Amino acid sequence: MRNSSRSGVDPFIVMDVMEAARKAEAAGRHIIHMEVGQPGTPAPEGARAALAAAMGEDAMGYTVSLGLPALRARIARLYGEWYGVDLDPNRVVVTSGSSGAFILAFTALFDTGQRVGIGAPGYPSYRQILRALDLVPVDIETREANRLQPVAADLEGLDLSGLMVASPANPTGTMLGREDMAALMEAAAAQGAAFISDEIYHGIEYESKAVTALEISDECYVINSFSKYFSMTGWRVGWMVVPEDHVRVVERLAQNLFICPPHASQVVALAAMDCSEELEANMDVYRANRQLMLDGLPAAGFDRIAPPDGAFYVYADVSHLTDDSRGFAQEILEKAGVAVTPGLDFDPARGGGTLRFSYARSTADIAEGLRRLKAFMGR
C-alpha cells in the first residue's frame, strides 16, 4: 500500500533513545535516564485524589471541544497570578497536550507550502509536524552570542508566514527577555508573519521569571502544557491562547480533529493548578539537579556548556569529541548505562557535535549519572 509524501517525516530521535534504553533495561541493566524531558514525579497527589473522587460521580464522557469551562477560567486566572495579564477565559483552548495545540495552530494559521521559521537548535517535532501538514519549516540558525535564541535581525529576507519561538527553549533552557521578545514580534508582524510562542517550560525558571508573549500583544498564539511544571506528561493535556477572532476558527478544527481533550486529564489539570506546595517542592529538586549538572558535567569532561535559564536541560558542545552525536550517545548508553539525546534531534546542520542532558529525574539518579559519565570519559 502506498504512503503519502507528507508522511516521510524524520524520527523523533529521543524516542528512539528511550526505546534503546528500554531494551537495555529489559535485558537487566540499570539505565540512568538523562535523555527525555519528563519529570520523575507523578501528577500532584491532590490532583490524583480529585480525579478519584470525580470518577465516582461522573461518567467522564465528552467535554465541549474547547475544554471544561472551569479549567479554561482557571488557566486564565493563572495569567493574572504569574504575569499580571488580565486574560479572557473565552480565548483559552484546552488541547490534547501541546502537540495537539501545534497541530491546531499550524492548521488554523497557514496554507499549504507556506514558510514557518523555527530556531535551530529547537524542538524537533515543530519541523516534522509542519512537514506532515505540507508546510515548509525554515531553520533559523541561532548563534552562541544570542544564547542560541533567534533575534529580530535573523528574520531579514526570510519571507515567512509564521514564526515559532520557545522560551525557555528546548534543548538549551535559554530565555528571551521582554525587549528581545517584543523585537521578534515586531519583526514578524512587519513581514505579515503570525507569531507563535511555545511557553511549555514556564514555571521552571531559576534566576528570573519567563516573559509570556501575552504581556506584549494579544496578536499571537501562546501554547503551554501541563506536562512539565505540573508534572503531567502522560496525561496529554495542554492549552493554547488565541486572539478573540480566532477562537471559532480553532473550535471548528478542534471539534473535527480531536472532538475534545481527555476528560479525566482535564479534571486532574484543574486540581493540579492549586497544588502549589507540591509543585514548588519539585522545583527544589530541579534547582539542586541543575547545580549538580553545572558542577558535574565539566568535571566529567563536558565543559562546553552554559547555565540554563529555565527548563531542565543542559545543551553541551561536544564537537571537540565527535561529529557523530548519535553514535556517541549510543556508546554512552552501551558503556556507561546513561541515556542522553544526540543534538541531531534539535539541529540537523550542527547537531552532530552536540548532546542534550536532561536533569528532570531524581537527584540520586542525576548524581549517579554524573558519576558514570565521569568514569566513561576517564576511560
N, C-alpha and C positions, 0 to 999 in steps of 0.2 A: 504494500500500500504506500502511496506517495506521501511525502511530507511537504508542508508549506515552506517557502523560503524564509519566512519570518520566524520559523521555529528553530532555525540554526543558530541559537544563542550559545555563548560560551558557558562552560560550567561555572558554578559558584565554588571556587577552589576551596574555601574554608570548609564547605560542607563535605568535599572530598577528603580533606584532612580529618574531619570529625569521623568519617566512615573508616579511614585507616586506623585511627585511634581506637574506635570501637572494636575492630577486628583484633587489634593487639590486646585489648582488654579481654575479649572473648577467649583469647589464647592463654590467658592467665597473667598477663603483665599489668603492672600498676602504672598508669599513664597520668601525668600531670597536664591538665588542660589549660594552656595559655593561647589556644587558637580561636576560641569562639567568644563573642561578646555577649555572654549570658551570665547574669548573676547566679551565684551559687546558692542563693536564698530563694525560698518559695514566695508566693504571694503572701502579703501580710496576714497574720493569724486572724485578726479581726475581720478581714475581708473574706477569708475562707469560712469563718463562722457565719457571716451574713448570708453567704450562699447556702450553707447547710440549712439555715432557718427558712430561707426563701423557697427551697426545693420542697419543703413540707407543705407549702401553701400555694405554689404557683406551678402550672404545667410547663413553664418555660417554652412557650410557643414563640411564633414570630413576634418581633417588635416592629414598630414603624421603621422605615428604611433609614431615616436619619438618626436613629438611636433613641434610647429611652429619654424622654423629656427631662427627667430628674438628673440623669447623667450629663446631658448637654448643659443644663443650668449649672451644675457643679463645676464642669470644666470652665465655663465662662467665669465663674467666681474665682477660679484659680488664677486667671489672668490679672484680676484685681489684687489678689494676695501676693503674687510673685513679682508683678511688673507695674502695678498701678494702672493697668489698662481696663477701661470700662467696656466690656465686650457683650454684645447682644447674643444671648444663647441661640437665637434663631440662625446665627451664622456658623454654628458648630455642627459638624457632621461626624458622627461616630462611625468608625470603619473597622474592617477586618484586619487589624494590625496596620502598621504604617505601609506595608506592601499594598494593601487594598487602597489606601489613600493615594499612593503613587499612581496606580492604575486609573483611579477616578480622575486625578488631577491631569495626568497626561492626556487622557481621553477627552476631558472637558475643554482643555485649552488648545490642543494642537491638531492640525490636519496632517494627513499622510505626507511624508517627505520633509516636514519642517524640521529646523535645526534647533537643538536644545543644548546649551552649554552646561558642562559639569566640570568641576575641578578635578585635576589629577595630581596626586592620588585622591581617590574618593571611593565611596561605597559602590561596589561593582554592579549591584542589581539595578542602579539607575540606568546604566548603559544597556543592560540586557533587556529590561522592560521597555525602554524606548525602542530598541531594535525589534522586539516582538510586536510592537504596535506600528511598525513601519515608519518610525521616526528616525531622525539622524542624530545620534549623540556626538557632540563636539567636545573633545577633551581640551580643557584649558590647562596647559602645563604650568603649574604653580611653582614659585621659587622659594628657596630657603629664606631669602631676605624678607619675604612676606609671610613667613611661618607656614608655608605650604597652603595658604588660602588665596583664592582669586582676589584681585583688586580691580578697580574700575578700568585702569589702563589696559588690562588684559582683554577687554571686550572689543577694543578698537578693530574694526574691519572684519568681525566675525559673522555679521549678518544673521543674528539669532532671532528665533521666535520665542525663545524662553531661556531662562537661566535658573539652575538649581544650585543652591548653596547649602552647606551644613555647618552649624556652629553650636556646640563643639562638634568637630569633624571626626569622622571615621575614615582613615586609621590613625590620624595624628593627635587627636584631642585638642587641637588648637581652636581658638575662638576669634570671631570678628568683633571688634569694638563698634560702638554705635556709629562713629564717623565713617568707618570703612563699610559697614553695612549700608548706611544711607547713601554713600557714594556708589556702591554697586547697584542699589535700587534705582538711583537716578540714571546711571549709565544704561541699565536695561531698559528703562522707560523711554530713554532718548531714541532707542532703535526699535521701539514698539514691542519689546520682548516681555512676556509675562515673567513675574518673579515668584519663585517657589522656595520657601525656607524650610529645610528639614531641621527640626528642633527636638529630635528624639532623645538627645542626651541632656536636655535641660533638667536641672535639678542636681546633676552630677557635675559640680564645679568646685574649684579649690580656692582660688585667690579672689575671684570676683564673680558676680552674677552674670550669666549669659544674657545677651540682648535678644529680645524677640522682634521680628520684623514688624509686628503689630504696634510697637512703640513708635514706629517711624511712619507707617502708612497702612491704610486699610486695603490698598490696591495690591494685594498679594495673596498667595495661598501659603498657609502655615500648616505643616504636618508634624504631628507628635504621636506618641505611643505610650502605652502602659508597660511596655516590655522592659525598659531599662531602670529608671528611677523607682518605678513602682514594682519592679521585680516580677513581671508577669509575662515572660516571653512566650510560653506555650499556650497562653490563653487567647492569643491572637485578637487583641482589641487595641485600637488606636483612635486618633481623631484628626480632623482637618478643620481649619477655619478658612472660610472663603468670603469674598465680597458679597454683600447683600444680594446683588443682582445675579449672582452665580448659584445661589442656593437651589433654586428649582432645577437648573441645568444638572447639577450634581445629583440631586434627588432622583431625577428620572433615570440617570445612569445607574445609580446605586440600586434602585428598585429592580432593574433588569439584570445587572451583573451579579449582585450579591444577595438580593432580597432584603437582608438585614445582617448586622453583625451578630455573633453568637449571644443569645440572651443571657445565658449563665455568666459569660465573661463580663458582660455589661454590669451585672449585679455585683460581681467581685470588684470591678473597677470603681464603681460608685463608692463602695465601702472603703476601698484602699486609699482613696483620696483623703480620708480622715484618720489614717493610721500613721501620723507623722512621727511618733516616737520610735516605732519600729523601723521606718524608712530612714530616719536620721541615724539610727544605730548601724544600718547598712553603710551609710556614708562614712561612718567612723572606720569601718573595715576598709573601704576603698582608699581613704586617706593613708591608713597605715600601709596598705599594699603599695600604693604609689611611691611612698618613701622607700620601701624595700626595693622596688624596681629601680629607682633613681640611684640608689647606692649599689645594688647588687648586679645590675646589668653591666656597668663599666668594670666592676671587679671581675666579672666573668669574661670580659673581652669585647663586649658590645658597648663601646664607648662613644659612638657617634649618635647620640640621642638628644632630644630636647624635652624639658619638662612639659607634660600635657596640662592645658588649662582646665580641661574637663574630660568627660567620658572615663573609660578605664582601659586605655591603650597606651603603649609606648611604641613609636614607629622608629625603627633603627636602620641607619645606613650601614649596610654590610658589603658595600661594593669593593672594599679592600680585601674582603674574604672570599667573595664569589660573584659570578654574574649569572648564576642559576639558583635563584632563591627557592624554587620549587624542589630542586634536588637537595639543596642544603637543608630545607625544612624536613624532607624525608629522612635525611641522615640523622638529624637531631632526634626525630621520633624514634628511629630504629636503635640508635646508640645511647641516647640519654633518657628515652622514655618521656620526653616533653613534646607536646603538640604545639606548634607555632604556625602562623599563617604566612605564606610567601607573599611578598609585595606585588607579585604579578596580578594578584586578585584586584588590586587597587589602582595600579598604574601599568598598563600594558607596555609602555615605552621604556620606563625606567625601573619598573618593579623587580627586575631580575637582580637588583642589588640592594633590596630592602626586605626586612621582616617586620611583622606586627606581633607584639606580645600583649596579650590581654591579662589584666590583673583583677578580673571580676570575681574570682573564686575565693575560697577561704584564705586567711593569712598563712595558715600552716601549709597549704598547697603552694602558695607563692614562694614561701621560704624554701620548701623542698625543691621546687622547680629551679630556683636560682642556684641552689647547691648542685643540682645535676648539671645545669648549664655550665657552671664553673669547672666542674670535673671534665665535662665533654671538651670544652675549649682548651683545658690544660693538656689533654691528650693530643 
